[in-house]
Amino acid sequence: MNTRGVIEVDEKTAFAGGHALVIAVANYAQVPVLPCSVLNDAQDVVATLTSAAHCGYAPQNVKLLLDSQATLDAIRKELDSLAVRAQPSDTVLIFFSGHGARLGDESALVPVDCDMHRAAQTTLLEQEFSAVLARIKAERLVVLIDACHAGAAASFKNIGATLDLGFNEKSLNQLAKGTGRVMIASSRATEYSYALGGARNSLFTEHLLGALRGATPTQGDGLIRVFEVFNYVSERVRQAMPDRQHPIFKASDLEDNFPIALALGGVKNLDATFAVVESGKEWRQLEEILSDLYPAGPQDQELWLRAGGDISRLRLGGTGRAGWFAALRTLRQGGGGIGINQKSLIDTALQDFPHHPELKRLGSIN
């Protein structure tokens, strides 16, 4: 690995330094049982991570805790193991599919042996989880939580005890503290995480698997990066369940769009790599042009919408130029709406300004 944190890989080599802990619980004893798709999710994530044709993780570096195996003690043991073996140059991925719980102001992950009468002592509390994440030395760590967050709607009462199921965004913010820490959750705190009838996987994990199996755009270097994974999953989940499920991304100190796995086994596309390097100048020129032509930002004359984008996917604020900088950065990372790309944006602007020389030149490149 070089000093900028970019992992160099050769074709068909393993994703050196990749470690993963995959946990799934469906058949709880004292908490509502979840669909079998939860177990499929975990098994399919492990199979994809360890596939030489996909993510390239070494099988010995990927641990699966499934249903009865996912006790609180076992989860603690495997998290401690990650903290011992993962080195600063490594990448760690933690995936949990099951129930989350709200215990007062704190959230927790619910293991298979949760005792309803002693929930605070038999769940993995946010404070403990955050502390063990802080001990993991890897500079790239991604936690993926596929759990129903609609706590108010899923309050469960049993034997005189109450457990509010869900996982709030404050807890995700806490877990995301630290350099290179990313939390991705399947839905907002007020939403359900859906598993559609007859589907092998939950909706979130279905598209996560698609991303890990090579559906995301890459930089041509044989690597899948964290922003592209989230943007791909988020767009497709929101498209499938509009206004009902919104995956969320949390990171407090993230400088790099870091790689988390091999793409299609690490196959490189030198032409794509060259295009990414060469396109930086064109992106800056496009930002200058659009800032001049649409000074109010991407929403000016509904340009973003007309180009196939979703304005709600952008973080707008400040000046129009600042809005364009943020919007084009999001677009380069694969986000901004399911139907928008650089070409559609330029083509739409050319409909408004068909004789603009620099815009025409950029259009000819694309």
VMD Tcl script that draws the C-alpha trace (Angstrom):
set ca {
  {0.00 0.00 0.00}
  {1.33 3.46 -0.83}
  {1.26 6.47 1.49}
  {-2.04 7.73 0.07}
  {-3.88 4.58 1.15}
  {-4.41 3.17 -2.36}
  {-4.09 -0.60 -2.50}
  {-2.21 -1.90 -5.52}
  {-3.39 -5.29 -6.74}
  {-2.56 -7.53 -9.66}
  {-5.19 -9.32 -11.67}
  {-6.73 -12.34 -9.98}
  {-4.89 -11.84 -6.67}
  {-6.54 -11.92 -3.27}
  {-7.67 -8.76 -1.51}
  {-4.72 -8.68 0.83}
  {-5.54 -7.53 4.34}
  {-9.31 -7.91 3.99}
  {-11.05 -9.12 7.16}
  {-14.77 -9.58 7.77}
  {-17.19 -10.58 10.51}
  {-20.67 -11.51 9.26}
  {-23.49 -11.98 11.78}
  {-27.13 -12.91 11.17}
  {-29.91 -13.89 13.55}
  {-33.42 -14.88 12.48}
  {-34.63 -17.43 15.01}
  {-34.71 -15.55 18.29}
  {-36.13 -17.20 21.37}
  {-37.60 -14.13 23.08}
  {-37.68 -11.57 20.26}
  {-39.84 -11.73 17.09}
  {-38.52 -14.22 14.56}
  {-37.26 -12.79 11.27}
  {-37.60 -14.20 7.72}
  {-35.15 -16.83 6.48}
  {-33.84 -14.22 4.03}
  {-31.83 -12.87 6.99}
  {-29.80 -16.09 7.09}
  {-29.49 -16.14 3.30}
  {-28.13 -12.59 3.48}
  {-25.23 -13.55 5.70}
  {-24.36 -16.73 3.83}
  {-24.44 -14.93 0.48}
  {-22.29 -12.05 1.79}
  {-19.68 -14.55 2.99}
  {-19.76 -16.46 -0.31}
  {-19.33 -13.22 -2.28}
  {-16.56 -11.85 -0.08}
  {-14.54 -15.06 -0.30}
  {-15.15 -15.65 -4.01}
  {-11.99 -15.39 -6.12}
  {-14.20 -14.16 -8.95}
  {-15.59 -11.31 -6.85}
  {-14.21 -9.71 -3.67}
  {-11.15 -11.89 -3.11}
  {-11.10 -12.03 0.71}
  {-9.09 -14.95 2.10}
  {-11.63 -17.44 3.55}
  {-9.66 -17.73 6.80}
  {-10.12 -13.98 7.33}
  {-13.93 -14.12 7.11}
  {-15.94 -15.35 10.11}
  {-19.65 -16.21 9.98}
  {-21.88 -16.32 13.06}
  {-25.26 -17.68 12.01}
  {-28.35 -17.90 14.21}
  {-27.53 -20.08 17.26}
  {-23.83 -19.30 16.83}
  {-24.44 -15.56 17.24}
  {-24.46 -15.40 21.02}
  {-23.29 -12.28 22.80}
  {-20.13 -14.03 23.97}
  {-19.35 -15.27 20.46}
  {-19.85 -11.81 18.95}
  {-17.59 -10.28 21.60}
  {-14.95 -12.95 20.95}
  {-14.91 -12.34 17.19}
  {-14.80 -8.55 17.58}
  {-11.86 -8.93 19.96}
  {-10.19 -11.19 17.39}
  {-10.51 -8.47 14.75}
  {-8.97 -5.97 17.14}
  {-5.99 -8.30 17.63}
  {-5.29 -9.38 14.06}
  {-6.28 -6.43 11.85}
  {-3.32 -4.17 11.08}
  {-3.44 -0.44 10.19}
  {-3.04 -1.20 6.46}
  {-5.93 -3.70 6.50}
  {-9.62 -3.36 5.65}
  {-12.34 -4.59 8.02}
  {-15.98 -5.17 7.09}
  {-18.60 -6.01 9.73}
  {-22.09 -7.04 8.59}
  {-25.04 -7.53 10.94}
  {-28.51 -8.69 9.93}
  {-31.06 -9.09 12.69}
  {-32.76 -6.95 15.32}
  {-31.50 -3.73 16.80}
  {-32.93 -2.43 20.08}
  {-33.34 0.93 21.78}
  {-32.59 0.94 25.48}
  {-33.28 4.47 26.62}
  {-30.98 6.82 24.70}
  {-28.67 4.01 23.64}
  {-29.03 1.47 20.85}
  {-27.85 -2.12 20.81}
  {-27.48 -5.09 18.51}
  {-29.58 -8.06 19.65}
  {-27.80 -11.45 19.77}
  {-29.64 -14.75 19.60}
  {-29.47 -15.28 23.38}
  {-30.94 -11.92 24.39}
  {-32.83 -12.15 27.71}
  {-35.84 -9.82 27.68}
  {-35.62 -9.37 31.45}
  {-31.95 -8.38 31.26}
  {-31.78 -6.60 27.92}
  {-29.05 -4.15 28.97}
  {-26.81 -7.03 30.06}
  {-27.55 -9.40 27.17}
  {-27.29 -7.14 24.10}
  {-24.29 -5.50 22.46}
  {-24.71 -1.92 23.62}
  {-23.63 1.03 21.51}
  {-20.99 2.06 24.06}
  {-19.36 -1.38 24.10}
  {-19.56 -1.75 20.32}
  {-18.02 1.70 19.83}
  {-15.19 0.87 22.22}
  {-14.23 -2.33 20.42}
  {-14.38 -0.59 17.03}
  {-11.95 1.98 18.39}
  {-9.55 -0.85 19.26}
  {-9.52 -2.18 15.70}
  {-6.37 -0.73 14.16}
  {-7.44 -1.01 10.51}
  {-7.56 2.40 8.81}
  {-10.53 1.31 6.68}
  {-13.52 -0.07 8.56}
  {-17.08 -0.43 7.28}
  {-20.02 -1.53 9.45}
  {-23.18 -2.55 7.58}
  {-26.36 -2.92 9.63}
  {-29.42 -4.45 7.98}
  {-32.02 -4.15 10.72}
  {-35.53 -2.80 11.09}
  {-35.29 0.69 12.55}
  {-39.00 1.35 13.12}
  {-38.78 1.03 16.89}
  {-42.07 2.66 17.73}
  {-44.00 0.40 15.39}
  {-42.23 -2.77 16.49}
  {-42.50 -2.50 20.26}
  {-42.58 -6.04 21.58}
  {-44.06 -7.09 24.91}
  {-43.42 -10.47 26.43}
  {-43.56 -11.81 30.00}
  {-44.01 -8.31 31.36}
  {-40.90 -6.96 29.63}
  {-40.71 -4.44 26.81}
  {-38.02 -4.18 24.16}
  {-38.23 -1.38 21.61}
  {-36.78 -2.74 18.41}
  {-34.75 -0.36 16.29}
  {-31.40 1.39 15.96}
  {-31.25 5.17 16.03}
  {-29.09 7.50 13.94}
  {-27.45 9.05 17.02}
  {-25.94 5.66 17.73}
  {-24.69 5.37 14.15}
  {-23.00 8.75 14.52}
  {-21.29 7.52 17.67}
  {-20.09 4.32 16.01}
  {-18.75 6.28 13.02}
  {-16.34 8.34 15.11}
  {-12.73 8.00 14.06}
  {-10.70 8.24 10.88}
  {-11.68 5.80 8.17}
  {-14.84 4.62 9.96}
  {-18.02 4.25 7.90}
  {-21.46 3.14 9.09}
  {-24.05 2.14 6.49}
  {-27.54 1.26 7.69}
  {-30.35 -0.22 5.67}
  {-32.98 2.39 6.61}
  {-33.70 5.49 8.61}
  {-34.60 5.31 12.28}
  {-38.32 5.68 11.51}
  {-38.46 3.08 8.74}
  {-38.60 -0.66 8.21}
  {-35.87 -2.58 6.45}
  {-37.86 -4.59 3.92}
  {-37.61 -8.21 2.90}
  {-39.94 -8.63 -0.07}
  {-42.07 -11.77 -0.28}
  {-40.43 -14.59 -2.21}
  {-37.05 -12.83 -2.46}
  {-33.96 -14.75 -1.39}
  {-32.42 -11.69 0.25}
  {-33.59 -8.58 2.04}
  {-33.90 -5.57 -0.24}
  {-30.83 -3.82 1.19}
  {-28.60 -6.89 1.08}
  {-29.82 -7.88 -2.38}
  {-28.36 -4.66 -3.76}
  {-25.31 -4.80 -1.48}
  {-24.54 -8.17 -3.05}
  {-25.01 -6.64 -6.49}
  {-22.48 -3.95 -5.62}
  {-19.98 -6.49 -4.27}
  {-20.43 -8.63 -7.38}
  {-19.29 -5.87 -9.68}
  {-22.36 -3.78 -10.53}
  {-20.84 -0.52 -9.26}
  {-18.71 1.78 -11.41}
  {-14.98 1.53 -10.71}
  {-11.87 3.52 -11.48}
  {-10.58 0.72 -13.69}
  {-8.07 -0.48 -11.08}
  {-9.89 -3.66 -10.07}
  {-11.21 -2.26 -6.77}
  {-14.67 -1.54 -5.33}
  {-14.84 1.65 -3.26}
  {-17.07 2.58 -0.35}
  {-18.84 5.59 -1.90}
  {-19.75 3.64 -5.02}
  {-21.15 0.80 -2.91}
  {-23.38 3.11 -0.88}
  {-24.54 5.14 -3.87}
  {-25.43 1.99 -5.81}
  {-27.32 0.40 -2.90}
  {-29.06 3.60 -1.86}
  {-30.34 4.44 -5.33}
  {-31.75 0.99 -5.95}
  {-33.37 0.56 -2.55}
  {-35.02 3.96 -2.80}
  {-36.19 3.15 -6.33}
  {-37.73 -0.15 -5.17}
  {-39.40 1.34 -2.06}
  {-39.91 5.05 -2.79}
  {-40.45 7.13 0.35}
  {-40.45 3.98 2.48}
  {-36.82 2.91 2.87}
  {-33.75 5.15 2.71}
  {-30.30 3.66 3.48}
  {-28.07 6.04 5.42}
  {-24.34 6.73 5.45}
  {-22.40 8.00 8.48}
  {-18.74 8.98 8.69}
  {-17.19 11.63 10.91}
  {-13.62 11.85 9.58}
  {-13.45 10.34 6.11}
  {-10.91 11.71 3.66}
  {-10.72 8.96 1.05}
  {-13.15 6.99 -1.06}
  {-11.31 3.89 0.06}
  {-11.43 0.41 -1.50}
  {-13.23 -2.36 0.39}
  {-12.89 -5.33 -1.99}
  {-11.74 -6.50 -5.38}
  {-14.02 -5.83 -8.34}
  {-14.70 -9.00 -10.34}
  {-11.68 -10.68 -8.83}
  {-9.39 -7.71 -9.39}
  {-9.58 -7.48 -13.18}
  {-8.22 -4.10 -14.24}
  {-9.37 -1.97 -17.13}
  {-6.45 0.22 -18.12}
  {-8.59 2.24 -20.53}
  {-11.01 3.08 -17.71}
  {-8.13 4.04 -15.41}
  {-6.73 6.36 -18.07}
  {-10.16 7.90 -18.63}
  {-10.57 8.65 -14.92}
  {-7.18 10.35 -14.76}
  {-7.81 12.38 -17.90}
  {-11.36 13.36 -16.99}
  {-10.42 15.44 -13.95}
  {-9.77 18.50 -16.09}
  {-13.08 18.05 -17.93}
  {-15.00 17.82 -14.65}
  {-13.46 21.09 -13.46}
  {-14.33 22.74 -16.75}
  {-17.89 21.45 -16.52}
  {-18.20 22.90 -13.02}
  {-17.07 26.32 -14.30}
  {-19.47 26.24 -17.24}
  {-22.50 25.12 -15.26}
  {-21.81 27.63 -12.51}
  {-21.89 30.40 -15.13}
  {-24.93 29.13 -17.03}
  {-26.96 28.04 -13.99}
  {-25.81 30.39 -11.19}
  {-28.48 29.23 -8.71}
  {-27.03 25.71 -8.70}
  {-28.24 22.28 -9.91}
  {-31.89 23.17 -9.26}
  {-31.67 26.21 -11.58}
  {-34.16 25.72 -14.44}
  {-34.64 22.18 -13.06}
  {-31.50 21.13 -14.93}
  {-30.61 18.28 -12.56}
  {-34.14 16.87 -12.70}
  {-34.35 17.16 -16.50}
  {-31.02 15.33 -16.83}
  {-32.45 12.34 -14.96}
  {-31.24 13.25 -11.48}
  {-32.88 13.37 -8.08}
  {-32.32 16.71 -6.37}
  {-33.08 15.16 -2.96}
  {-29.88 13.11 -3.33}
  {-27.76 16.27 -3.23}
  {-26.57 18.27 -0.26}
  {-27.29 21.81 -1.39}
  {-26.35 24.93 0.48}
  {-24.29 28.07 0.16}
  {-23.66 29.59 -3.24}
  {-24.65 28.15 -6.58}
  {-20.98 27.40 -7.32}
  {-20.69 25.48 -4.04}
  {-23.81 23.56 -5.01}
  {-22.30 22.62 -8.36}
  {-19.03 21.52 -6.74}
  {-20.89 19.22 -4.32}
  {-23.30 17.93 -6.99}
  {-20.59 17.03 -9.49}
  {-18.55 15.35 -6.78}
  {-21.59 13.23 -5.94}
  {-22.10 12.45 -9.63}
  {-18.48 11.35 -10.05}
  {-18.99 8.93 -7.16}
  {-22.02 7.37 -8.88}
  {-24.77 9.20 -6.98}
  {-27.22 11.99 -7.60}
  {-30.05 9.95 -9.08}
  {-30.54 6.70 -10.91}
  {-30.88 8.28 -14.37}
  {-28.19 10.96 -14.39}
  {-24.61 10.82 -15.61}
  {-22.10 13.26 -17.03}
  {-23.36 12.78 -20.59}
  {-27.04 13.30 -19.74}
  {-26.16 16.44 -17.79}
  {-24.14 17.92 -20.67}
  {-26.75 16.92 -23.26}
  {-29.51 18.59 -21.24}
  {-27.50 21.78 -20.81}
  {-26.87 21.79 -24.58}
  {-30.63 21.83 -25.14}
  {-30.66 25.19 -23.35}
  {-27.38 26.51 -24.81}
  {-26.86 24.64 -28.13}
  {-24.16 27.03 -29.39}
  {-21.98 27.19 -26.27}
  {-18.52 26.26 -27.62}
  {-16.97 24.72 -24.49}
  {-20.14 22.81 -23.65}
  {-20.21 21.45 -27.21}
  {-16.59 20.37 -26.90}
  {-17.28 18.52 -23.65}
  {-20.31 16.92 -25.29}
  {-18.16 15.64 -28.14}
  {-15.75 13.99 -25.66}
  {-18.63 12.09 -24.04}
}
mol new
graphics top color blue
foreach p $ca { graphics top sphere $p radius 0.5 }
foreach p [lrange $ca 0 end-1] q [lrange $ca 1 end] { graphics top cylinder $p $q radius 0.2 }
display resetview
